[in-house]
Amino acid sequence: MRLVLVRHGEPEWVRNGLSVDNPPLTERGHRQARLAADSLSQERFDEVHVSPLTRARQTAAPLFEALGREEHVSHWLEEIRNPVWHGSPSDKAELAFQEERSRPSHLRWEGLEGGEAVRDFVARIREAAGLFLAERGIERLAGDLPLWRIERPEQHLALVAHAGTNSCLLSHLLGLDPVPWEWDRFVIGHASVTTIQSYEMGDGHTFGLTRLSDVEHLDLSDRTY
């Protein structure tokens, strides 16, 4: 079973010095999205899903077009819900992130004040991912080791989402304990491609990370994080 995770392109988080909630892509972000679509357009996908947020949907649009498919939005792929900062000075958001990064590690589970707690976000993604995978015959086996039952190992899925959701999903499939800084554990560039592949064992399947944050389809000047 092969799972391709695409992160959205560069978003316009700040416009005229003010924060933008649920931002669209920048001009460069649209270019990144087209190049990512070009690099994936010849692959075979049984399903392609995208987060409901604007930056992800705009990133996925060229891919859906190249594959000749209708957009398929999966709401469980939504990124962590930040506080509502739309229209406020961008310095406010930056100060909030600086404060959050300066906390003792165990307190980072609380997340940003007024936003979704990281512990709740991680739990949300892991639970939803479990249900999504189970519908496709992919379930974690009992025991300490990260082994899975996979009914159809020939499946090839693509998800266009976010650094947070993609990182949580990687940790879940690889059998890693969650941490409140998943975004930093897997550093994933804009419009990058990450691939995880299942391998058959004697008593199930396990997942291996075969490609992380591949941006070779982007020019050096278009590589952003």
Secondary structure, 3 states (H helix, E strand, C coil): CEEEEEECCCECCEECCEECCCCCECHHHHHHHHHHHHHHCCCCCCEEEECCCHHHHHHHHHHHHHHCCCCCECHHHCCCCCCCCCCCEHHHHHHHHHHHHCCCHHHHHHCCCCCCCHHHHHHHHHHHHHHHHHCCCEEECCCCCCCEEECCCCCEEEEEECHHHHHHHHHHHHCCCCCCCHHHHCCCCCCCEEEEEEEEECCEEEEEEEEEEECCCCCHHHCCC
